[in-house]
Amino acid sequence: MSTRIVGIGGSVDPGSQSGYALEAVLARARDGGAEVSSFTGRGLDFPPYHSGAQPPPTARDYVEAVRAADAVVISSPGYHGTVSGLVKNALDYLEELRTDDRPYLHGRAVGLIAVARGWQAAVTTLTTLRQVTHALRGWPTPLGMAVNSAVTRFDATGATEDGAVRTAVGLLTRQLLDFRPPG
Ligand SMILES: Cc1cc2nc3c(=O)[nH]c(=O)nc-3n(C[C@H](O)[C@H](O)[C@H](O)COP(=O)(O)O)c2cc1C
């Protein structure tokens, strides 16, 4: 059976580089035989999560997709040095998986991408995504991607002329596809 991968992230801005970077990894995963779906930009525009929330249908679809996933890719823009509210709110919705047999992101590899218009926020945002992934009991891949959108540009297909970033995309995707949960 092919690996089911769910992509989460991007911003609502046209040409979102965090959205396109996510597509770069998802496209590579598709080429590697994975079954891929994604929730990006306005597709993540859910009301603020709170305990006991009644998630709207779009958020329920998203939660169900993550519930069924073998691996996840999260790509956030760096907003004021950290994860954007849109992406963090979507991650908060994973509280709906708390009582599952595989709670939260248990047993899943999680590829992480942070894109900011400078190195400082790219790196601090990536570090935060790792902390959130650990809190959600997921397994961050050894390689995470910190991308500086002032240096590296992706197009809508996830293509980039930055060879080093292309190599990183390939490595991160391989780590996602090769991951086997312990036990
Ligand atoms: C509200 C807001 C806050 C931002 N804060 C930062 C920041 O602290 N550091 C930085 O390098 N870029 C910052 N940016 C720029 C984004 O990180 C940059 O546009 C990047 O390409 C990712 O966003 P995108 O997916 O919309 O392209 C900010 C952008 C917005 C809209």
Ligand as a Chemical Component Dictionary entry (heavy atoms), coordinates in Angstrom:
data_LIG
# 
_chem_comp.id                   LIG 
_chem_comp.type                 NON-POLYMER 
_chem_comp.pdbx_formal_charge   0 
_chem_comp.three_letter_code    LIG 
# 
loop_
_chem_comp_atom.comp_id 
_chem_comp_atom.atom_id 
_chem_comp_atom.alt_atom_id 
_chem_comp_atom.type_symbol 
_chem_comp_atom.charge 
_chem_comp_atom.model_Cartn_x 
_chem_comp_atom.model_Cartn_y 
_chem_comp_atom.model_Cartn_z 
_chem_comp_atom.pdbx_ordinal 
LIG C1  C1  C 0 2.397  39.264 9.111  1  
LIG C2  C2  C 0 3.723  38.939 8.499  2  
LIG C3  C3  C 0 4.834  38.814 9.324  3  
LIG C4  C4  C 0 6.081  38.489 8.775  4  
LIG N1  N1  N 0 7.154  38.376 9.609  5  
LIG C5  C5  C 0 8.364  38.075 9.092  6  
LIG C6  C6  C 0 9.503  37.975 9.932  7  
LIG O1  O1  O 0 9.442  38.169 11.146 8  
LIG N2  N2  N 0 10.698 37.683 9.365  9  
LIG C7  C7  C 0 10.830 37.455 8.026  10 
LIG O2  O2  O 0 11.945 37.158 7.572  11 
LIG N3  N3  N 0 9.764  37.508 7.204  12 
LIG C8  C8  C 0 8.540  37.825 7.695  13 
LIG N4  N4  N 0 7.446  37.895 6.877  14 
LIG C9  C9  C 0 7.625  37.574 5.444  15 
LIG C10 C10 C 0 7.211  36.101 5.122  16 
LIG O3  O3  O 0 7.846  35.197 5.994  17 
LIG C11 C11 C 0 7.601  35.850 3.669  18 
LIG O4  O4  O 0 6.694  36.533 2.831  19 
LIG C12 C12 C 0 7.745  34.397 3.267  20 
LIG O5  O5  O 0 7.902  34.331 1.860  21 
LIG C13 C13 C 0 6.648  33.422 3.674  22 
LIG O6  O6  O 0 5.341  33.887 3.404  23 
LIG P1  P1  P 0 4.491  33.422 2.120  24 
LIG O7  O7  O 0 4.243  31.953 2.237  25 
LIG O8  O8  O 0 3.234  34.245 2.171  26 
LIG O9  O9  O 0 5.342  33.754 0.891  27 
LIG C14 C14 C 0 6.202  38.248 7.384  28 
LIG C15 C15 C 0 5.080  38.380 6.554  29 
LIG C16 C16 C 0 3.851  38.715 7.100  30 
LIG C17 C17 C 0 2.645  38.852 6.186  31 
# 
loop_
_chem_comp_bond.comp_id 
_chem_comp_bond.atom_id_1 
_chem_comp_bond.atom_id_2 
_chem_comp_bond.value_order 
_chem_comp_bond.pdbx_ordinal 
LIG C1  C2  SING 1  
LIG C2  C3  SING 2  
LIG C2  C16 DOUB 3  
LIG C3  C4  DOUB 4  
LIG C4  N1  SING 5  
LIG C4  C14 SING 6  
LIG N1  C5  DOUB 7  
LIG C5  C6  SING 8  
LIG C5  C8  SING 9  
LIG C6  O1  DOUB 10 
LIG C6  N2  SING 11 
LIG N2  C7  SING 12 
LIG C7  O2  DOUB 13 
LIG C7  N3  SING 14 
LIG N3  C8  DOUB 15 
LIG C8  N4  SING 16 
LIG N4  C9  SING 17 
LIG N4  C14 SING 18 
LIG C9  C10 SING 19 
LIG C10 O3  SING 20 
LIG C10 C11 SING 21 
LIG C11 O4  SING 22 
LIG C11 C12 SING 23 
LIG C12 O5  SING 24 
LIG C12 C13 SING 25 
LIG C13 O6  SING 26 
LIG O6  P1  SING 27 
LIG P1  O7  DOUB 28 
LIG P1  O8  SING 29 
LIG P1  O9  SING 30 
LIG C14 C15 DOUB 31 
LIG C15 C16 SING 32 
LIG C16 C17 SING 33 
# 
